[in-house]
């Protein structure tokens, strides 16, 4: 069966390297992996348990139903201030109580122009995803340093080693999906 994967970039920036990378990854994926891009991070209200009611904010309901309908999630994110960008963390905070990440195979990619590859955001994101019981296979993670040197002006990947790493990451995500009951 075809797998439906929700792709999320943790950067709201128009010329984001992470968003470009996310699209390049989608372009490298095998046909059985079908991607939908979630662009709503910037429209979510700040997480407030008082708003987390039956008829909660529409943007939150939309995020939850799109996650529920997805077989897997792909996250590409920068690191800001040694952590996960607030807008991405905010989205995940909305999911703690509703549980759409439980048993959801999730690929975690951080990319940074620095030599560190966003390692602090990466570690922090793994902690949060672990808390909400996402399935993060070791192979389905990438920390990409020097991202600005690895994309061309059109946002295409110009680094062969990165292409190979992405293909291996996608294969790991695919097997994590197939390992789920009914997939
Ligand atoms: C950054 N950047 C950054 N990079 C990093 O590796 N660790 C960090 O803690 C931070 N902190 C940070 C704070 C602020 C305010 C800005 C503007 C930038 C650099 C960041 O990785 C770089 O701008 C990326 O290009 C952002 O990702 P996108 O938008 O290109 O996907």
Boltz pocket constraint, residues with backbone or C-beta under 6 A from the ligand:
constraints:
  - pocket:
      binder: B
      contacts: [[A, 11], [A, 12], [A, 13], [A, 15], [A, 16], [A, 17], [A, 18], [A, 19], [A, 77], [A, 78], [A, 79], [A, 80], [A, 81], [A, 82], [A, 83], [A, 111], [A, 112], [A, 113], [A, 114], [A, 116], [A, 117], [A, 118]]
      max_distance: 6.0
